[in-house]
């Protein structure tokens, strides 16, 4: 149940006060008969004219308001409408309602002259309301909670252990238990169960949208002895509870330190406790940062105009409704359409050419359209077997991407995707070729009459084949069957379900899957190409060498690919690197810092291949470079998710010494030295190779989006931008000569960068904490805007993260450090609102080109790509989306 902040509940006056004045009570209830009428009077001692009398009717198990006199305030009348009770235990209900009446009337009878007045502006109260939501699915309503109660209740009562599940707080059982205790204490319930009427009251209070009700509920959760005061020990307990609910282990470990910080802020008089109004002060204070523009400013007006323009509307004209999406698709994908159209045209042309050619040969009279289909499929297969090697010629593609203008019309970023498309083209060609031969050609030949077979003797011999085995045992047969089997193995193990071990297979079969199986099975292509050449030479229907064209198709691509592999071997041989530092971070991430080989040049966003002979002498694995081109070292961050990376991590753990005290975030760091220490694993690197992220230099404004370990190529870009900022400062201060005097490099174009990093674990922020702090220290002009998001924390506004948000504000204001990330960059909770992110960039950069670079899991790709297209078409800001293959 998600609590909605309706407008009418946020309309407090600018000077509404909250006093702690003593109240008089008079008019004891008459004797407890079947029907009881009680009279209570409440008076503010500082204002004799402020007098309220309330009369209650107690009848059986219900309490109702008979009359309210005095006060002269509309709120008094409003109070009466909220005091009707549902059937429940009379004593507990009456006691609770009388206390509620006392609290509500104390607020109503407060005067403007109260000395302990606390100002509540509309904005601060509304913000505080959003910060104390206890339920997140209000749309379910009481009916669904009641239905779950009926399912979970035992003998008509709900156990405390099932309370969280019943109200929809499934993921926070411990927090829900504390909430149960707070609600029960307030009603005098001592048992660990609640009835349905009591649960209804619980839900009524939780869903109460008034600020005071939410604040009181939260206060009651902390105040475990119900004395109206919160001690430091109680604060420590609720901090540990909130940290546990949000999976923030580091905050949980430092709960005592943070409790002292809160007490220092809210208890300046050292009384040893804080009260309700102290907590209210903390909630109502202004936030540290505000990303929204003030109302009435130019950016605010532009933001409102964008919001109105981006509201989805349905096009009335059906032609335009179909045309516009098609036009947008072509505009965004014209390069891909061009390449795919060219490829399909070539394949169709080759198929048609062979089809027509064999239609006019004598074999057509016996085999018919079967032979034309088989030969057409064979011709496209020869073309695609040659073409499939080009997208994986990494050095060639990197050179074409960096040194030529072909990138204007060729989408080099899609080289792996195109490789996969060609593979499907080969599968179709092989299917047509083998299927037509096995199911049509050979049966026709076996059942041909002597007269029909006469023209076939020159191809198949004087004696007609008598069974299928004749075709299989021949060179043409066994090579074809072998190729199909090897291709099937490679195709199967290359699928994501097997390559990433997504299927729950038996242990014996699971050993045959994974990246290692993919890697080795893919290298069966060497055998496949040898068989392909042999198969293409021993043909049934072509005997002249110049008509055997298989080797002609393959000659250039195979030679180019062979040179590529030879270059990799030679280059990696002299690019042995020295490991200077190894860092083991939370989240199974290992960082390697290596010496930079002489002459090794790269661009941020590129990647290298790494080989460790001690793990496997043949396997090379790609990793994004996280250091900047200006650094005197190379760094990569490796997440251990497979066999190879796990073995590599285990080897480095043996040779690393434990971290020093100031390296608390690392499990181990720095290479140990000593006579008895194991030898450091030797690493070879190959690269660098081009990647989509390296195109960041084409744009003045960057929007970098990284999910988890996908932030690695983007961190290198951030560091490069930061190094440029520091270099510009040094030039301005006269420390170094300007770049124009030192070399003829192109000027650094990037003027603004927005970096959004989304991760699930708090420990992940350790990976790049140094970079975050360095940006905060040196980027005085705000060129780089950093945004960290931790998705394990409940969204801002949920009561389960309310105390974390308060603690975050206090610690950042006092120490300048975020309690979640441990950096100077403040962390946001839950996932970003990507539409708001794009809107923020569009407002700040109208009429500009923004490069959007994404690296992470596939799930968010579609949403971010659609938003880039949507904002490009409906605003003056043009967003160009680039996705890293991850």
DAZIPE-V180166 format. One record per residue. N is the residue number from 0. RES is the residue in one letter. SS is DSSP state (H for helix, E for strand, C for the rest). Layout:
n->N res->RES ss->SS
n->N res->RES ss->SS
This chain:
n->0 res->X ss->C
n->1 res->X ss->E
n->2 res->X ss->C
n->3 res->X ss->C
n->4 res->X ss->C
n->5 res->X ss->C
n->6 res->X ss->H
n->7 res->X ss->H
n->8 res->X ss->H
n->9 res->X ss->H
n->10 res->X ss->C
n->11 res->X ss->C
n->12 res->X ss->C
n->13 res->X ss->C
n->14 res->X ss->C
n->15 res->X ss->C
n->16 res->X ss->C
n->17 res->X ss->C
n->18 res->X ss->C
n->19 res->X ss->C
n->20 res->X ss->C
n->21 res->X ss->C
n->22 res->X ss->E
n->23 res->X ss->C
n->24 res->X ss->C
n->25 res->X ss->C
n->26 res->X ss->C
n->27 res->X ss->C
n->28 res->X ss->C
n->29 res->X ss->C
n->30 res->X ss->C
n->31 res->X ss->C
n->32 res->X ss->C
n->33 res->X ss->C
n->34 res->X ss->E
n->35 res->X ss->E
n->36 res->X ss->E
n->37 res->X ss->E
n->38 res->X ss->E
n->39 res->X ss->E
n->40 res->X ss->E
n->41 res->X ss->E
n->42 res->X ss->E
n->43 res->X ss->E
n->44 res->X ss->C
n->45 res->X ss->C
n->46 res->X ss->E
n->47 res->X ss->E
n->48 res->X ss->E
n->49 res->X ss->E
n->50 res->X ss->E
n->51 res->X ss->E
n->52 res->X ss->E
n->53 res->X ss->E
n->54 res->X ss->E
n->55 res->X ss->E
n->56 res->X ss->E
n->57 res->X ss->E
n->58 res->X ss->E
n->59 res->X ss->C
n->60 res->X ss->C
n->61 res->X ss->E
n->62 res->X ss->E
n->63 res->X ss->E
n->64 res->X ss->E
n->65 res->X ss->E
n->66 res->X ss->E
n->67 res->X ss->E
n->68 res->X ss->E
n->69 res->X ss->E
n->70 res->X ss->C
n->71 res->X ss->C
n->72 res->X ss->C
n->73 res->X ss->H
n->74 res->X ss->H
n->75 res->X ss->H
n->76 res->X ss->H
n->77 res->X ss->H
n->78 res->X ss->H
n->79 res->X ss->H
n->80 res->X ss->H
n->81 res->X ss->C
n->82 res->X ss->C
n->83 res->X ss->C
n->84 res->X ss->C
n->85 res->X ss->C
n->86 res->X ss->C
n->87 res->X ss->C
n->88 res->X ss->C
n->89 res->X ss->H
n->90 res->X ss->H
n->91 res->X ss->H
n->92 res->X ss->H
n->93 res->X ss->H
n->94 res->X ss->H
n->95 res->X ss->H
n->96 res->X ss->H
n->97 res->X ss->H
n->98 res->X ss->H
n->99 res->X ss->H
n->100 res->X ss->H
n->101 res->X ss->H
n->102 res->X ss->H
n->103 res->X ss->H
n->104 res->X ss->H
n->105 res->X ss->H
n->106 res->X ss->H
n->107 res->X ss->H
n->108 res->X ss->C
n->109 res->X ss->C
n->110 res->X ss->C
n->111 res->X ss->C
n->112 res->X ss->C
n->113 res->X ss->C
n->114 res->X ss->C
n->115 res->X ss->C
n->116 res->X ss->C
n->117 res->X ss->C
n->118 res->X ss->C
n->119 res->X ss->C
n->120 res->X ss->C
n->121 res->X ss->H
n->122 res->X ss->H
n->123 res->X ss->H
n->124 res->X ss->H
n->125 res->X ss->H
n->126 res->X ss->H
n->127 res->X ss->H
n->128 res->X ss->H
n->129 res->X ss->H
n->130 res->X ss->C
n->131 res->X ss->C
n->132 res->X ss->E
n->133 res->X ss->C
n->134 res->X ss->C
n->135 res->X ss->E
n->136 res->X ss->C
n->137 res->X ss->H
n->138 res->X ss->H
n->139 res->X ss->H
n->140 res->X ss->H
n->141 res->X ss->H
n->142 res->X ss->H
n->143 res->X ss->H
n->144 res->X ss->H
n->145 res->X ss->H
n->146 res->X ss->H
n->147 res->X ss->H
n->148 res->X ss->H
n->149 res->X ss->H
n->150 res->X ss->H
n->151 res->X ss->H
n->152 res->X ss->C
n->153 res->X ss->E
n->154 res->X ss->C
n->155 res->X ss->C
n->156 res->X ss->E
n->157 res->X ss->E
n->158 res->X ss->E
n->159 res->X ss->H
n->160 res->X ss->H
n->161 res->X ss->H
n->162 res->X ss->H
n->163 res->X ss->H
n->164 res->X ss->H
n->165 res->X ss->H
n->166 res->X ss->H
n->167 res->X ss->C
n->168 res->X ss->C
n->169 res->X ss->C
n->170 res->X ss->C
n->171 res->X ss->C
n->172 res->X ss->H
n->173 res->X ss->H
n->174 res->X ss->H
n->175 res->X ss->H
n->176 res->X ss->H
n->177 res->X ss->H
n->178 res->X ss->H
n->179 res->X ss->H
n->180 res->X ss->H
n->181 res->X ss->H
n->182 res->X ss->H
n->183 res->X ss->H
n->184 res->X ss->H
n->185 res->X ss->H
n->186 res->X ss->C
n->187 res->X ss->C
n->188 res->X ss->C
n->189 res->X ss->C
n->190 res->X ss->C
n->191 res->X ss->C
n->192 res->X ss->E
n->193 res->X ss->E
n->194 res->X ss->E
n->195 res->X ss->H
n->196 res->X ss->H
n->197 res->X ss->H
n->198 res->X ss->H
n->199 res->X ss->H
n->200 res->X ss->H
n->201 res->X ss->H
n->202 res->X ss->H
n->203 res->X ss->H
n->204 res->X ss->H
n->205 res->X ss->H
n->206 res->X ss->C
n->207 res->X ss->C
n->208 res->X ss->C
n->209 res->X ss->C
n->210 res->X ss->H
n->211 res->X ss->H
n->212 res->X ss->H
n->213 res->X ss->H
n->214 res->X ss->H
n->215 res->X ss->H
n->216 res->X ss->H
n->217 res->X ss->H
n->218 res->X ss->H
n->219 res->X ss->H
n->220 res->X ss->H
n->221 res->X ss->H
n->222 res->X ss->C
n->223 res->X ss->C
n->224 res->X ss->C
n->225 res->X ss->C
n->226 res->X ss->C
n->227 res->X ss->C
n->228 res->X ss->C
n->229 res->X ss->E
n->230 res->X ss->E
n->231 res->X ss->H
n->232 res->X ss->H
n->233 res->X ss->H
n->234 res->X ss->H
n->235 res->X ss->H
n->236 res->X ss->H
n->237 res->X ss->H
n->238 res->X ss->H
n->239 res->X ss->H
n->240 res->X ss->H
n->241 res->X ss->H
n->242 res->X ss->H
n->243 res->X ss->H
n->244 res->X ss->H
n->245 res->X ss->C
n->246 res->X ss->C
n->247 res->X ss->C
n->248 res->X ss->H
n->249 res->X ss->H
n->250 res->X ss->H
n->251 res->X ss->H
n->252 res->X ss->H
n->253 res->X ss->C
n->254 res->X ss->H
n->255 res->X ss->H
n->256 res->X ss->H
n->257 res->X ss->H
n->258 res->X ss->H
n->259 res->X ss->H
n->260 res->X ss->H
n->261 res->X ss->H
n->262 res->X ss->H
n->263 res->X ss->H
n->264 res->X ss->H
n->265 res->X ss->H
n->266 res->X ss->C
n->267 res->X ss->C
n->268 res->X ss->C
n->269 res->X ss->C
n->270 res->X ss->C
n->271 res->X ss->C
n->272 res->X ss->E
n->273 res->X ss->E
n->274 res->X ss->C
n->275 res->X ss->H
n->276 res->X ss->H
n->277 res->X ss->H
n->278 res->X ss->H
n->279 res->X ss->H
n->280 res->X ss->H
n->281 res->X ss->H
n->282 res->X ss->H
n->283 res->X ss->H
n->284 res->X ss->C
n->285 res->X ss->C
n->286 res->X ss->C
n->287 res->X ss->C
n->288 res->X ss->C
n->289 res->X ss->C
n->290 res->X ss->C
n->291 res->X ss->C
n->292 res->X ss->C
n->293 res->X ss->C
n->294 res->X ss->C
n->295 res->X ss->C
n->296 res->X ss->C
n->297 res->X ss->H
n->298 res->X ss->H
n->299 res->X ss->H
n->300 res->X ss->H
n->301 res->X ss->H
n->302 res->X ss->H
n->303 res->X ss->H
n->304 res->X ss->H
n->305 res->X ss->H
n->306 res->X ss->H
n->307 res->X ss->H
n->308 res->X ss->H
n->309 res->X ss->C
n->310 res->X ss->C
n->311 res->X ss->C
n->312 res->X ss->C
n->313 res->X ss->C
n->314 res->X ss->C
n->315 res->X ss->C
n->316 res->X ss->C
n->317 res->X ss->H
n->318 res->X ss->H
n->319 res->X ss->H
n->320 res->X ss->H
n->321 res->X ss->H
n->322 res->X ss->H
n->323 res->X ss->H
n->324 res->X ss->H
n->325 res->X ss->H
n->326 res->X ss->H
n->327 res->X ss->H
n->328 res->X ss->H
n->329 res->X ss->H
n->330 res->X ss->H
n->331 res->X ss->H
n->332 res->X ss->H
n->333 res->X ss->H
n->334 res->X ss->H
n->335 res->X ss->H
n->336 res->X ss->H
n->337 res->X ss->H
n->338 res->X ss->H
n->339 res->X ss->H
n->340 res->X ss->H
n->341 res->X ss->H
n->342 res->X ss->H
n->343 res->X ss->H
n->344 res->X ss->H
n->345 res->X ss->H
n->346 res->X ss->H
n->347 res->X ss->H
n->348 res->X ss->H
n->349 res->X ss->H
n->350 res->X ss->H
n->351 res->X ss->H
n->352 res->X ss->H
n->353 res->X ss->H
n->354 res->X ss->H
n->355 res->X ss->H
n->356 res->X ss->H
n->357 res->X ss->H
n->358 res->X ss->H
n->359 res->X ss->C
n->360 res->X ss->C
n->361 res->X ss->C
n->362 res->X ss->H
n->363 res->X ss->H
n->364 res->X ss->H
n->365 res->X ss->H
n->366 res->X ss->H
n->367 res->X ss->C
n->368 res->X ss->H
n->369 res->X ss->H
n->370 res->X ss->H
n->371 res->X ss->H
n->372 res->X ss->H
n->373 res->X ss->H
n->374 res->X ss->H
n->375 res->X ss->H
n->376 res->X ss->H
n->377 res->X ss->H
n->378 res->X ss->H
n->379 res->X ss->H
n->380 res->X ss->H
n->381 res->X ss->H
n->382 res->X ss->H
n->383 res->X ss->H
n->384 res->X ss->H
n->385 res->X ss->H
n->386 res->X ss->H
n->387 res->X ss->C
n->388 res->X ss->C
n->389 res->X ss->H
n->390 res->X ss->H
n->391 res->X ss->H
n->392 res->X ss->C
n->393 res->X ss->H
n->394 res->X ss->H
n->395 res->X ss->H
n->396 res->X ss->H
n->397 res->X ss->H
n->398 res->X ss->H
n->399 res->X ss->H
n->400 res->X ss->H
n->401 res->X ss->H
n->402 res->X ss->H
n->403 res->X ss->C
n->404 res->X ss->C
n->405 res->X ss->H
n->406 res->X ss->H
n->407 res->X ss->H
n->408 res->X ss->C
n->409 res->X ss->C
n->410 res->X ss->C
n->411 res->X ss->H
n->412 res->X ss->H
n->413 res->X ss->H
n->414 res->X ss->H
n->415 res->X ss->H
n->416 res->X ss->H
n->417 res->X ss->H
n->418 res->X ss->H
n->419 res->X ss->H
n->420 res->X ss->H
n->421 res->X ss->H
n->422 res->X ss->H
n->423 res->X ss->H
n->424 res->X ss->H
n->425 res->X ss->H
n->426 res->X ss->H
n->427 res->X ss->H
n->428 res->X ss->H
n->429 res->X ss->H
n->430 res->X ss->H
n->431 res->X ss->H
n->432 res->X ss->H
n->433 res->X ss->H
n->434 res->X ss->H
n->435 res->X ss->H
n->436 res->X ss->H
n->437 res->X ss->H
n->438 res->X ss->H
n->439 res->X ss->H
n->440 res->X ss->H
n->441 res->X ss->H
n->442 res->X ss->H
n->443 res->X ss->H
n->444 res->X ss->H
n->445 res->X ss->H
n->446 res->X ss->C
n->447 res->X ss->C
n->448 res->X ss->C
n->449 res->X ss->H
n->450 res->X ss->H
n->451 res->X ss->H
n->452 res->X ss->H
n->453 res->X ss->H
n->454 res->X ss->H
n->455 res->X ss->H
n->456 res->X ss->H
n->457 res->X ss->H
n->458 res->X ss->H
n->459 res->X ss->H
n->460 res->X ss->C
n->461 res->X ss->C
n->462 res->X ss->C
n->463 res->X ss->C
n->464 res->X ss->C
n->465 res->X ss->C
n->466 res->X ss->C
n->467 res->X ss->H
n->468 res->X ss->H
n->469 res->X ss->H
n->470 res->X ss->H
n->471 res->X ss->H
n->472 res->X ss->H
n->473 res->X ss->C
n->474 res->X ss->H
n->475 res->X ss->H
n->476 res->X ss->H
n->477 res->X ss->H
n->478 res->X ss->H
n->479 res->X ss->H
n->480 res->X ss->H
n->481 res->X ss->H
n->482 res->X ss->H
n->483 res->X ss->H
n->484 res->X ss->H
n->485 res->X ss->H
n->486 res->X ss->H
n->487 res->X ss->H
n->488 res->X ss->H
n->489 res->X ss->H
n->490 res->X ss->H
n->491 res->X ss->H
n->492 res->X ss->H
n->493 res->X ss->H
n->494 res->X ss->C
n->495 res->X ss->H
n->496 res->X ss->H
n->497 res->X ss->H
n->498 res->X ss->H
n->499 res->X ss->C
n->500 res->X ss->C
n->501 res->X ss->C
n->502 res->X ss->C
n->503 res->X ss->C
n->504 res->X ss->C
n->505 res->X ss->C
n->506 res->X ss->H
n->507 res->X ss->H
n->508 res->X ss->H
n->509 res->X ss->H
n->510 res->X ss->C
n->511 res->X ss->C
n->512 res->X ss->C
n->513 res->X ss->C
n->514 res->X ss->H
n->515 res->X ss->H
n->516 res->X ss->H
n->517 res->X ss->H
n->518 res->X ss->H
n->519 res->X ss->H
n->520 res->X ss->H
n->521 res->X ss->H
n->522 res->X ss->C
n->523 res->X ss->C
n->524 res->X ss->H
n->525 res->X ss->H
n->526 res->X ss->H
n->527 res->X ss->H
n->528 res->X ss->H
n->529 res->X ss->H
n->530 res->X ss->H
n->531 res->X ss->H
n->532 res->X ss->H
n->533 res->X ss->H
n->534 res->X ss->H
n->535 res->X ss->H
n->536 res->X ss->H
n->537 res->X ss->C
n->538 res->X ss->C
n->539 res->X ss->C
n->540 res->X ss->C
n->541 res->X ss->C
n->542 res->X ss->C
n->543 res->X ss->C
n->544 res->X ss->H
n->545 res->X ss->H
n->546 res->X ss->H
n->547 res->X ss->C
n->548 res->X ss->C
n->549 res->X ss->H
n->550 res->X ss->H
n->551 res->X ss->H
n->552 res->X ss->H
n->553 res->X ss->H
n->554 res->X ss->H
n->555 res->X ss->H
n->556 res->X ss->H
n->557 res->X ss->H
n->558 res->X ss->H
n->559 res->X ss->H
n->560 res->X ss->H
n->561 res->X ss->H
n->562 res->X ss->H
n->563 res->X ss->H
n->564 res->X ss->H
n->565 res->X ss->H
n->566 res->X ss->H
n->567 res->X ss->H
n->568 res->X ss->H
n->569 res->X ss->H
n->570 res->X ss->H
n->571 res->X ss->H
n->572 res->X ss->H
n->573 res->X ss->H
n->574 res->X ss->C
n->575 res->X ss->E
n->576 res->X ss->E
n->577 res->X ss->C
n->578 res->X ss->E
n->579 res->X ss->E
n->580 res->X ss->E
n->581 res->X ss->E
n->582 res->X ss->E
n->583 res->X ss->E
n->584 res->X ss->E
n->585 res->X ss->C
n->586 res->X ss->C
n->587 res->X ss->C
n->588 res->X ss->E
n->589 res->X ss->E
n->590 res->X ss->E
n->591 res->X ss->E
n->592 res->X ss->E
n->593 res->X ss->E
n->594 res->X ss->E
n->595 res->X ss->C
n->596 res->X ss->C
n->597 res->X ss->C
n->598 res->X ss->C
n->599 res->X ss->C
n->600 res->X ss->C
n->601 res->X ss->C
n->602 res->X ss->C
n->603 res->X ss->C
n->604 res->X ss->C
n->605 res->X ss->C
n->606 res->X ss->E
n->607 res->X ss->E
n->608 res->X ss->E
n->609 res->X ss->E
n->610 res->X ss->E
n->611 res->X ss->E
n->612 res->X ss->C
n->613 res->X ss->C
n->614 res->X ss->C
n->615 res->X ss->C
n->616 res->X ss->C
n->617 res->X ss->C
n->618 res->X ss->C
n->619 res->X ss->C
n->620 res->X ss->E
n->621 res->X ss->E
n->622 res->X ss->E
n->623 res->X ss->E
n->624 res->X ss->E
n->625 res->X ss->C
n->626 res->X ss->C
n->627 res->X ss->C
n->628 res->X ss->C
n->629 res->X ss->C
n->630 res->X ss->C
n->631 res->X ss->C
n->632 res->X ss->E
n->633 res->X ss->E
n->634 res->X ss->E
n->635 res->X ss->E
n->636 res->X ss->E
n->637 res->X ss->E
n->638 res->X ss->E
n->639 res->X ss->C
n->640 res->X ss->C
n->641 res->X ss->C
n->642 res->X ss->H
n->643 res->X ss->H
n->644 res->X ss->H
n->645 res->X ss->H
n->646 res->X ss->H
n->647 res->X ss->H
n->648 res->X ss->H
n->649 res->X ss->H
n->650 res->X ss->H
n->651 res->X ss->H
n->652 res->X ss->H
n->653 res->X ss->H
n->654 res->X ss->H
n->655 res->X ss->E
n->656 res->X ss->E
n->657 res->X ss->E
n->658 res->X ss->C
n->659 res->X ss->C
n->660 res->X ss->H
n->661 res->X ss->H
n->662 res->X ss->H
n->663 res->X ss->C
n->664 res->X ss->C
n->665 res->X ss->C
n->666 res->X ss->C
n->667 res->X ss->E
n->668 res->X ss->E
n->669 res->X ss->E
n->670 res->X ss->E
n->671 res->X ss->C
n->672 res->X ss->C
n->673 res->X ss->C
n->674 res->X ss->C
n->675 res->X ss->C
n->676 res->X ss->C
n->677 res->X ss->C
n->678 res->X ss->C
n->679 res->X ss->C
n->680 res->X ss->C
n->681 res->X ss->C
n->682 res->X ss->E
n->683 res->X ss->E
n->684 res->X ss->E
n->685 res->X ss->E
n->686 res->X ss->E
n->687 res->X ss->E
n->688 res->X ss->E
n->689 res->X ss->C
n->690 res->X ss->C
n->691 res->X ss->H
n->692 res->X ss->H
n->693 res->X ss->H
n->694 res->X ss->H
n->695 res->X ss->H
n->696 res->X ss->H
n->697 res->X ss->H
n->698 res->X ss->C
n->699 res->X ss->C
n->700 res->X ss->E
n->701 res->X ss->E
n->702 res->X ss->E
n->703 res->X ss->E
n->704 res->X ss->E
n->705 res->X ss->E
n->706 res->X ss->E
n->707 res->X ss->H
n->708 res->X ss->H
n->709 res->X ss->H
n->710 res->X ss->H
n->711 res->X ss->H
n->712 res->X ss->H
n->713 res->X ss->H
n->714 res->X ss->H
n->715 res->X ss->H
n->716 res->X ss->H
n->717 res->X ss->H
n->718 res->X ss->H
n->719 res->X ss->H
n->720 res->X ss->H
n->721 res->X ss->H
n->722 res->X ss->H
n->723 res->X ss->H
n->724 res->X ss->H
n->725 res->X ss->H
n->726 res->X ss->H
n->727 res->X ss->H
n->728 res->X ss->H
n->729 res->X ss->H
n->730 res->X ss->H
n->731 res->X ss->H
n->732 res->X ss->C
n->733 res->X ss->C
n->734 res->X ss->C
n->735 res->X ss->C
n->736 res->X ss->C
n->737 res->X ss->C
n->738 res->X ss->H
n->739 res->X ss->H
n->740 res->X ss->H
n->741 res->X ss->H
n->742 res->X ss->C
n->743 res->X ss->C
n->744 res->X ss->C
n->745 res->X ss->C
n->746 res->X ss->C
n->747 res->X ss->C
n->748 res->X ss->C
n->749 res->X ss->C
n->750 res->X ss->C
n->751 res->X ss->E
n->752 res->X ss->E
n->753 res->X ss->E
n->754 res->X ss->E
n->755 res->X ss->E
n->756 res->X ss->E
n->757 res->X ss->E
n->758 res->X ss->E
n->759 res->X ss->C
n->760 res->X ss->C
n->761 res->X ss->H
n->762 res->X ss->H
n->763 res->X ss->H
n->764 res->X ss->H
n->765 res->X ss->H
n->766 res->X ss->C
n->767 res->X ss->C
n->768 res->X ss->H
n->769 res->X ss->H
n->770 res->X ss->H
n->771 res->X ss->H
n->772 res->X ss->H
n->773 res->X ss->H
n->774 res->X ss->H
n->775 res->X ss->H
n->776 res->X ss->H
n->777 res->X ss->H
n->778 res->X ss->C
n->779 res->X ss->C
n->780 res->X ss->C
n->781 res->X ss->C
n->782 res->X ss->C
n->783 res->X ss->E
n->784 res->X ss->E
n->785 res->X ss->E
n->786 res->X ss->E
n->787 res->X ss->E
n->788 res->X ss->E
n->789 res->X ss->E
n->790 res->X ss->C
n->791 res->X ss->C
n->792 res->X ss->C
n->793 res->X ss->C
n->794 res->X ss->C
n->795 res->X ss->C
n->796 res->X ss->C
n->797 res->X ss->E
n->798 res->X ss->H
n->799 res->X ss->H
n->800 res->X ss->H
n->801 res->X ss->H
n->802 res->X ss->H
n->803 res->X ss->H
n->804 res->X ss->H
n->805 res->X ss->H
n->806 res->X ss->H
n->807 res->X ss->H
n->808 res->X ss->H
n->809 res->X ss->H
n->810 res->X ss->H
n->811 res->X ss->H
n->812 res->X ss->H
n->813 res->X ss->H
n->814 res->X ss->H
n->815 res->X ss->C
n->816 res->X ss->C
n->817 res->X ss->C
n->818 res->X ss->C
n->819 res->X ss->C
n->820 res->X ss->C
n->821 res->X ss->C
n->822 res->X ss->C
n->823 res->X ss->C
n->824 res->X ss->C
n->825 res->X ss->C
n->826 res->X ss->E
n->827 res->X ss->E
n->828 res->X ss->E
n->829 res->X ss->C
n->830 res->X ss->C
n->831 res->X ss->C
n->832 res->X ss->C
n->833 res->X ss->H
n->834 res->X ss->H
n->835 res->X ss->H
n->836 res->X ss->H
n->837 res->X ss->H
n->838 res->X ss->H
n->839 res->X ss->H
n->840 res->X ss->H
n->841 res->X ss->H
n->842 res->X ss->H
n->843 res->X ss->H
n->844 res->X ss->C
n->845 res->X ss->C
n->846 res->X ss->C
n->847 res->X ss->C
n->848 res->X ss->E
n->849 res->X ss->E
n->850 res->X ss->E
n->851 res->X ss->E
n->852 res->X ss->E
n->853 res->X ss->E
n->854 res->X ss->E
n->855 res->X ss->C
n->856 res->X ss->C
n->857 res->X ss->H
n->858 res->X ss->H
n->859 res->X ss->H
n->860 res->X ss->H
n->861 res->X ss->H
n->862 res->X ss->H
n->863 res->X ss->H
n->864 res->X ss->H
n->865 res->X ss->H
n->866 res->X ss->H
n->867 res->X ss->H
n->868 res->X ss->H
n->869 res->X ss->H
n->870 res->X ss->H
n->871 res->X ss->H
n->872 res->X ss->H
n->873 res->X ss->H
n->874 res->X ss->C
n->875 res->X ss->C
n->876 res->X ss->C
n->877 res->X ss->E
n->878 res->X ss->E
n->879 res->X ss->E
n->880 res->X ss->E
n->881 res->X ss->E
n->882 res->X ss->E
n->883 res->X ss->C
n->884 res->X ss->C
n->885 res->X ss->C
